[in-house]
Amino acid sequence: MGAIVICEDPSLKSKVVFSCQACGHQSPRWLGRCPDCGGWNTMKEERQAATGKGRPADLKTAQAKATPIAEIEVVGEDRRLTHIGEFDRVLGGGVIPGAVILIGGDPGIGKTTLLLQALPRLATKEAPVLYVSGEESPRQIKMRGQRLGIEHPHLLILAETSLELILKAVQEVRPVAVVVDSIQTVYTEQITSAPGSISQVQEVAGQLMWFAKRAGVPVFIIGHVTKEGAIAGPRLLEHIVDTVLYFEGDKGHSYRILRAVKNRFGSTNEIGVFEMKDTGLEEVNNPSELFLAERSQRSAGSVVVSSLEGTRPILVELQALVSSTSYAMPKRMANGVELNRVSLLLAVMEKRLGVHLSGQDVYVNVVGGMHIDEPAIDVGIVAAVASSLRDIPIEPGFLMLGEIGLGGEVRAVSQAEARIREAAKMGFKRCLLPERNLTKLDPIEGMELIGIQEVREALDVVLA
């Protein structure tokens, strides 16, 4: 009896690769350390089909044609408003048709709640919105919708994890917007690796992007985050999408901050502030009042600074605590500001002001969970540290602005007038600002402006 020969189609074979779960680098063999990002034990085995098409299967769309740039018509951006002011602000004024928006955040921070509240406002009688859930059943989402007061007839729920079935349902429903929750649970049959793997996340995101651009339908993608707070999966995922939003906040506090770290259709400096309540997320129109609500009036080491988030100035409380230590290496800790910036300012204080901090632990904190990375708060940091060191409270109605150079000089800041007017609305009476800004400002009613050129002058004024 002759041997039975089985002929296999080489195109049906799947190849084995090892992908880095941190950066997506692929290698034909296992490596202990990723040669691209340097991560240890991040290479995982995955199987990839050799016949991936790179586009959604059976998706009927018009074939794209090359067009001379001179013949392309430029029309105004047809943005769709969610009528949630803080959300629209971060997006750049609304949702662009065909945009792919990635939203990341810690579990339970409010990503699903925000989209469930925004989706019904995009729906119309002719065009519904589709919410695809790969983690919760329709009944679970219904229960959450009842708690949020969402009973919109044109909000459709689909519990599915297969990308091919999701796109088939999209073609039947023809929604005006789609939400995928979450991308780590969705898989495509073109790749044999498990859902949530690097190759699956990358391929699913690519196909969703291809669909959104061809169909002109905005797609919201919810992504899990790692322990470090970054969106899980390869960094390429953030490069594929048009907008990347991070939902930040402490579960112990009721407020949440929505921040854009990438936006092809708007600014990345805007933030949205929300307050989590039993009935869902409620936008905060005056964040300064929220962040200063629990401020102590006579506390050493506490000052108020102004952070410019996009076009909106926000007043926040900055606290410093200086305490003596018996250890040879004093501690330097910062929350909400860059630690290296704090260390630089402490060195300026020692060199230019003669303040000895070598035997002191220094802690700096921005109240409310805000993160400020602009140098306009330098004077506030120095004043707070000096106030705590000398145990002298700073006048409650004082606002401080100014960047400090290595020579101890105080440099001008941008949009000083907008910052000061915001403080005047909040009842502040005095403002310490760089002399260069003062010469360019007109008098502001109800606000005493004090110009300074050196950091020593600032301490003489606030700690007199």
C-alpha positions as CSV (number, residue, x, y, z in Angstrom):
1,M,0.0,0.0,0.0
2,G,1.5,3.3,-1.1
3,A,2.0,6.1,1.4
4,I,-0.7,8.8,1.7
5,V,0.6,12.2,0.8
6,I,-1.2,15.2,2.2
7,C,-0.7,18.4,0.2
8,E,-1.0,21.5,2.2
9,D,-1.6,24.9,0.8
10,P,1.4,27.0,1.9
11,S,-0.9,30.1,2.1
12,L,-3.0,28.5,4.8
13,K,-0.1,28.0,7.2
14,S,0.4,30.2,10.1
15,K,3.8,31.4,11.2
16,V,5.0,31.6,14.8
17,V,6.5,34.9,15.9
18,F,7.4,36.2,19.3
19,S,6.0,39.7,20.0
20,C,7.0,42.1,22.7
21,Q,3.9,42.9,24.8
22,A,5.3,46.4,25.6
23,C,6.3,47.8,22.2
24,G,5.2,45.3,19.6
25,H,8.6,44.3,18.3
26,Q,8.6,40.9,16.6
27,S,11.3,38.3,16.4
28,P,11.3,34.8,14.8
29,R,12.7,33.3,18.1
30,W,12.3,34.0,21.8
31,L,14.5,36.6,23.4
32,G,14.9,37.3,27.1
33,R,15.2,41.0,26.5
34,C,13.4,43.0,23.8
35,P,16.1,44.6,21.5
36,D,13.7,47.5,20.8
37,C,12.4,48.8,24.1
38,G,14.8,46.8,26.4
39,G,12.0,45.1,28.4
40,W,12.8,41.8,30.1
41,N,10.5,38.7,29.7
42,T,8.1,40.6,27.4
43,M,8.4,38.4,24.3
44,K,5.3,36.1,24.0
45,E,4.6,33.5,21.4
46,E,1.9,34.3,18.8
47,R,0.6,32.8,15.7
48,Q,-0.2,34.9,12.7
49,A,-2.0,33.9,9.6
50,A,0.0,34.4,6.4
51,T,-3.0,35.7,4.4
52,G,-4.1,38.7,6.4
53,K,-5.8,41.2,4.1
54,G,-5.3,44.2,6.4
55,R,-8.9,45.4,5.9
56,P,-12.3,44.3,7.2
57,A,-13.7,41.3,5.4
58,D,-16.7,41.8,3.2
59,L,-16.9,45.5,3.9
60,K,-18.5,47.2,0.9
61,T,-17.1,50.7,0.4
62,A,-16.2,52.8,-2.5
63,Q,-12.7,52.3,-3.9
64,A,-10.4,55.2,-3.0
65,K,-8.8,57.1,-6.0
66,A,-5.8,59.3,-6.1
67,T,-6.7,62.9,-6.5
68,P,-4.5,65.9,-7.3
69,I,-4.2,68.1,-4.2
70,A,-5.3,71.2,-6.2
71,E,-8.6,69.5,-7.1
72,I,-9.5,68.5,-3.5
73,E,-12.4,70.6,-2.2
74,V,-11.9,72.0,1.3
75,V,-15.1,72.4,3.3
76,G,-15.8,73.3,6.9
77,E,-15.4,70.7,9.5
78,D,-18.8,69.1,10.1
79,R,-18.4,68.4,13.8
80,R,-21.1,66.7,15.7
81,L,-21.7,68.0,19.2
82,T,-22.3,65.7,22.2
83,H,-23.6,68.7,24.1
84,I,-21.3,67.8,27.0
85,G,-19.3,71.0,27.0
86,E,-16.2,69.6,28.7
87,F,-16.1,66.6,26.4
88,D,-16.5,68.7,23.2
89,R,-13.8,71.1,24.5
90,V,-11.2,68.3,24.8
91,L,-12.2,66.9,21.4
92,G,-11.6,70.3,19.8
93,G,-15.2,71.4,19.4
94,G,-17.0,68.2,18.7
95,V,-16.7,64.8,17.0
96,I,-15.3,64.7,13.4
97,P,-16.9,62.1,11.1
98,G,-14.6,59.3,10.4
99,A,-12.4,60.0,13.5
100,V,-11.0,57.2,15.6
101,I,-10.8,58.2,19.3
102,L,-9.0,56.1,21.9
103,I,-10.0,56.5,25.5
104,G,-7.9,55.0,28.3
105,G,-8.1,55.1,32.0
106,D,-8.1,53.0,35.2
107,P,-10.9,50.5,35.7
108,G,-14.0,52.1,37.1
109,I,-12.8,55.6,36.4
110,G,-15.9,56.5,34.3
111,K,-15.0,55.7,30.6
112,T,-18.1,53.7,29.9
113,T,-20.3,56.2,31.8
114,L,-19.0,59.1,29.8
115,L,-19.7,57.4,26.5
116,L,-23.1,56.1,27.5
117,Q,-24.0,59.7,28.4
118,A,-22.6,61.2,25.2
119,L,-23.7,58.6,22.6
120,P,-27.5,59.2,22.8
121,R,-26.9,62.9,22.0
122,L,-25.3,62.0,18.7
123,A,-28.2,59.8,17.6
124,T,-31.0,60.9,15.3
125,K,-34.2,59.2,14.2
126,E,-32.7,58.2,10.9
127,A,-29.3,57.2,12.3
128,P,-28.9,55.3,15.6
129,V,-25.7,54.8,17.6
130,L,-24.1,51.4,18.3
131,Y,-22.4,50.4,21.6
132,V,-20.4,47.2,21.2
133,S,-19.5,45.6,24.5
134,G,-17.1,42.7,24.8
135,E,-17.0,42.7,28.6
136,E,-20.6,43.3,29.8
137,S,-23.9,41.7,28.8
138,P,-26.7,43.9,27.4
139,R,-28.6,43.4,30.7
140,Q,-25.7,44.8,32.7
141,I,-25.5,47.8,30.4
142,K,-29.2,48.3,30.7
143,M,-28.9,48.4,34.5
144,R,-26.2,51.0,34.3
145,G,-28.3,53.0,31.8
146,Q,-31.3,53.0,34.2
147,R,-29.0,54.4,37.0
148,L,-27.8,57.1,34.6
149,G,-31.3,57.8,33.4
150,I,-30.5,56.7,29.8
151,E,-33.5,55.2,28.0
152,H,-32.9,56.4,24.4
153,P,-34.7,54.4,21.7
154,H,-31.9,54.9,19.2
155,L,-29.0,53.6,21.4
156,L,-28.3,50.1,20.3
157,I,-26.4,47.6,22.4
158,L,-24.4,44.7,20.9
159,A,-22.5,42.1,23.0
160,E,-20.0,40.7,20.5
161,T,-16.2,40.1,20.4
162,S,-15.7,39.0,16.8
163,L,-14.6,41.9,14.6
164,E,-16.2,40.3,11.5
165,L,-19.6,40.0,13.2
166,I,-19.3,43.5,14.6
167,L,-18.7,45.0,11.1
168,K,-21.5,42.9,9.7
169,A,-23.9,44.4,12.3
170,V,-22.6,47.9,11.6
171,Q,-23.5,47.5,7.9
172,E,-27.0,46.4,8.8
173,V,-27.6,49.1,11.4
174,R,-25.7,52.0,9.7
175,P,-25.0,53.9,12.9
176,V,-23.8,57.5,13.1
177,A,-21.2,56.5,15.8
178,V,-19.7,53.3,17.1
179,V,-18.2,52.5,20.5
180,V,-16.0,49.4,21.0
181,D,-15.6,48.4,24.7
182,S,-12.8,47.3,24.9
183,I,-10.4,46.7,22.1
184,Q,-8.5,44.1,24.2
185,T,-11.6,41.8,24.0
186,V,-12.2,42.0,20.3
187,Y,-10.5,39.6,17.9
188,T,-10.3,39.0,14.2
189,E,-10.4,35.6,12.6
190,Q,-7.6,36.6,10.2
191,I,-5.2,36.1,13.1
192,T,-5.0,32.9,15.2
193,S,-3.5,34.5,18.4
194,A,-5.6,35.1,21.5
195,P,-7.7,38.2,22.0
196,G,-5.7,41.0,23.7
197,S,-2.4,40.0,22.2
198,I,-0.2,42.5,20.4
199,S,-1.0,41.2,17.0
200,Q,-4.8,41.1,17.6
201,V,-5.0,44.6,19.2
202,Q,-2.9,46.0,16.3
203,E,-4.9,44.3,13.6
204,V,-8.3,45.1,15.1
205,A,-7.4,48.8,15.5
206,G,-6.1,48.9,11.9
207,Q,-9.3,47.5,10.5
208,L,-11.5,49.8,12.6
209,M,-9.5,52.7,11.4
210,W,-9.9,51.5,7.8
211,F,-13.7,51.2,8.3
212,A,-14.0,54.6,10.0
213,K,-12.2,56.5,7.2
214,R,-14.1,54.8,4.4
215,A,-17.5,55.0,5.9
216,G,-17.2,58.4,7.6
217,V,-18.4,57.0,10.9
218,P,-16.6,58.1,14.2
219,V,-15.4,55.1,16.2
220,F,-14.7,55.4,20.0
221,I,-12.3,52.7,21.3
222,I,-12.0,52.0,25.0
223,G,-8.6,50.7,26.0
224,H,-7.2,49.1,29.2
225,V,-4.3,50.7,30.9
226,T,-1.2,49.2,32.5
227,K,0.0,49.6,36.1
228,E,2.0,52.6,34.9
229,G,-1.1,54.2,33.5
230,A,-0.3,53.8,29.8
231,I,-2.7,52.2,27.4
232,A,-2.1,48.5,27.2
233,G,-0.7,47.2,23.9
234,P,1.9,48.5,21.5
235,R,2.6,52.2,21.2
236,L,1.6,51.8,17.5
237,L,-2.0,51.7,18.7
238,E,-1.7,55.3,19.7
239,H,-0.2,56.2,16.3
240,I,-3.1,54.5,14.4
241,V,-5.9,56.5,16.0
242,D,-6.6,60.2,15.5
243,T,-7.2,61.2,19.1
244,V,-6.0,59.7,22.4
245,L,-7.8,60.7,25.6
246,Y,-6.9,59.8,29.1
247,F,-9.4,59.7,31.9
248,E,-7.6,60.6,35.2
249,G,-8.7,60.8,38.7
250,D,-8.5,59.2,42.2
251,K,-11.3,56.9,43.1
252,G,-11.3,58.4,46.5
253,H,-12.3,61.8,45.0
254,S,-15.4,62.5,43.1
255,Y,-13.9,64.6,40.3
256,R,-12.4,63.3,37.0
257,I,-10.1,64.9,34.5
258,L,-10.3,64.2,30.8
259,R,-7.0,65.0,29.0
260,A,-6.0,64.8,25.4
261,V,-2.4,63.6,24.7
262,K,-2.9,63.4,20.9
263,N,-5.5,65.2,18.8
264,R,-5.2,65.6,15.0
265,F,-8.3,67.8,15.0
266,G,-7.7,70.1,17.9
267,S,-5.5,71.2,20.7
268,T,-3.8,68.8,23.2
269,N,-3.7,71.4,25.9
270,E,-7.4,71.4,26.8
271,I,-8.8,69.4,29.7
272,G,-12.3,68.6,30.8
273,V,-13.3,68.4,34.4
274,F,-16.2,66.2,35.6
275,E,-17.7,65.3,38.9
276,M,-18.8,61.7,39.5
277,K,-22.3,61.5,41.1
278,D,-24.9,58.7,41.6
279,T,-26.6,59.8,38.4
280,G,-23.4,59.8,36.3
281,L,-20.7,62.4,35.3
282,E,-21.6,66.0,35.7
283,E,-19.4,68.6,34.0
284,V,-17.7,71.2,36.1
285,N,-17.8,74.7,34.5
286,N,-15.6,76.3,37.1
287,P,-12.7,74.0,38.0
288,S,-11.0,76.7,40.0
289,E,-13.8,76.8,42.5
290,L,-13.7,73.0,42.8
291,F,-10.0,72.8,43.5
292,L,-10.0,75.6,46.0
293,A,-13.2,74.6,47.9
294,E,-11.4,72.9,50.8
295,R,-8.4,75.2,51.1
296,S,-7.3,76.2,54.6
297,Q,-7.1,80.0,55.0
298,R,-4.2,80.1,57.4
299,S,-1.9,77.3,56.7
300,A,1.9,77.6,56.3
301,G,3.2,76.1,53.0
302,S,0.0,76.7,51.1
303,V,-0.2,79.0,48.0
304,V,-2.4,79.5,45.0
305,V,-1.0,79.3,41.5
306,S,-2.5,79.5,38.0
307,S,-2.2,76.7,35.5
308,L,-3.0,77.4,31.9
309,E,-4.8,74.4,30.4
310,G,-5.3,75.2,26.7
311,T,-7.2,78.5,26.6
312,R,-8.6,78.2,30.2
313,P,-6.7,79.3,33.3
314,I,-7.3,77.1,36.4
315,L,-6.4,78.1,39.9
316,V,-5.0,75.3,42.1
317,E,-3.6,75.0,45.6
318,L,0.0,74.1,45.9
319,Q,1.3,72.8,49.2
320,A,4.8,72.2,50.5
321,L,5.9,70.5,53.7
322,V,9.5,71.0,55.0
323,S,10.5,68.9,58.0
324,S,13.9,68.2,59.6
325,T,15.5,64.8,59.1
326,S,18.1,62.7,60.9
327,Y,19.1,60.8,57.8
328,A,22.1,61.7,55.6
329,M,20.0,61.8,52.5
330,P,16.9,64.0,52.8
331,K,13.8,63.1,50.9
332,R,12.5,65.0,47.9
333,M,9.0,64.0,46.9
334,A,6.6,65.7,44.5
335,N,3.0,64.9,43.5
336,G,1.5,66.8,40.5
337,V,4.7,68.6,39.5
338,E,8.0,67.3,38.1
339,L,10.4,66.2,40.7
340,N,13.4,67.4,38.7
341,R,11.9,70.9,38.5
342,V,11.4,70.9,42.3
343,S,15.1,69.8,42.9
344,L,16.3,72.6,40.5
345,L,14.3,75.3,42.4
346,L,15.6,74.0,45.8
347,A,19.1,74.3,44.5
348,V,18.4,77.9,43.4
349,M,17.0,78.7,46.9
350,E,20.2,77.3,48.5
351,K,22.6,79.2,46.2
352,R,20.8,82.5,45.6
353,L,18.8,82.9,48.9
354,G,21.1,81.2,51.3
355,V,18.4,78.8,52.5
356,H,19.9,75.6,53.9
357,L,17.7,72.6,53.0
358,S,20.4,69.9,53.1
359,G,19.0,68.6,56.5
360,Q,15.3,69.0,55.5
361,D,12.8,66.7,53.9
362,V,10.8,68.5,51.3
363,Y,7.4,67.4,50.0
364,V,5.4,69.3,47.3
365,N,1.9,68.5,46.4
366,V,-0.7,69.9,43.9
367,V,-4.1,69.5,45.6
368,G,-6.9,67.9,43.6
369,G,-4.9,65.4,41.4
370,M,-3.9,68.0,38.8
371,H,-0.6,67.6,37.1
372,I,1.2,70.9,36.2
373,D,4.2,70.9,33.9
374,E,4.6,74.6,33.0
375,P,7.2,76.8,34.7
376,A,4.7,79.6,35.5
377,I,4.3,78.0,39.0
378,D,8.0,78.3,40.0
379,V,7.5,81.3,42.2
380,G,4.6,79.5,43.9
381,I,6.8,76.4,44.7
382,V,9.6,78.5,46.2
383,A,7.2,80.6,48.2
384,A,5.4,77.5,49.6
385,V,8.7,75.8,50.6
386,A,9.9,79.0,52.3
387,S,6.6,79.4,54.1
388,S,6.7,75.9,55.4
389,L,10.3,76.2,56.4
390,R,9.8,79.4,58.4
391,D,6.3,78.3,59.5
392,I,4.8,81.6,58.3
393,P,1.4,81.4,56.6
394,I,0.9,83.3,53.3
395,E,-2.0,85.7,52.9
396,P,-5.0,83.7,51.5
397,G,-5.9,86.2,48.8
398,F,-2.5,86.0,47.1
399,L,-1.9,84.7,43.5
400,M,1.7,83.9,42.4
401,L,3.0,83.8,38.9
402,G,6.5,83.6,37.5
403,E,9.2,81.4,36.1
404,I,12.5,81.3,38.0
405,G,15.9,81.1,36.2
406,L,19.1,79.6,37.6
407,G,20.3,83.0,38.4
408,G,17.4,83.7,40.7
409,E,15.7,86.0,38.2
410,V,11.9,85.9,37.7
411,R,10.9,85.6,34.0
412,A,7.7,86.5,32.3
413,V,4.8,84.0,31.8
414,S,2.3,83.7,28.9
415,Q,-1.3,85.0,29.1
416,A,-0.8,86.7,32.4
417,E,-3.9,88.8,32.0
418,A,-6.2,85.8,31.6
419,R,-4.8,84.2,34.7
420,I,-5.2,87.3,36.8
421,R,-8.7,88.0,35.6
422,E,-9.7,84.4,36.6
423,A,-8.2,85.0,40.0
424,A,-10.1,88.3,40.3
425,K,-13.4,86.5,39.7
426,M,-12.5,84.1,42.5
427,G,-12.1,87.0,45.0
428,F,-8.3,87.3,45.0
429,K,-7.0,90.8,45.8
430,R,-3.2,90.7,45.3
431,C,-1.0,89.1,42.6
432,L,2.7,88.6,42.5
433,L,4.0,88.6,38.9
434,P,7.1,89.3,36.9
435,E,8.0,92.9,36.3
436,R,8.0,92.4,32.5
437,N,4.4,91.2,32.6
438,L,3.4,94.1,34.8
439,T,4.7,96.7,32.3
440,K,2.4,95.3,29.6
441,L,-0.8,95.0,31.6
442,D,-3.5,97.6,32.1
443,P,-4.9,98.0,35.7
444,I,-7.3,95.3,36.7
445,E,-10.2,96.4,38.9
446,G,-10.0,94.9,42.4
447,M,-6.5,93.4,42.0
448,E,-3.3,94.8,43.3
449,L,-0.4,93.9,41.0
450,I,3.1,93.6,42.5
451,G,6.0,93.2,40.0
452,I,9.2,91.5,41.0
453,Q,12.5,90.9,39.2
454,E,14.3,88.6,41.6
455,V,13.0,85.6,43.6
456,R,14.3,87.3,46.8
457,E,11.8,90.1,46.3
458,A,9.0,87.5,46.2
459,L,9.8,86.2,49.6
460,D,10.2,89.7,51.0
461,V,6.7,90.5,49.9
462,V,4.8,87.3,50.9
463,L,6.7,86.5,54.1
464,A,7.0,90.0,55.5
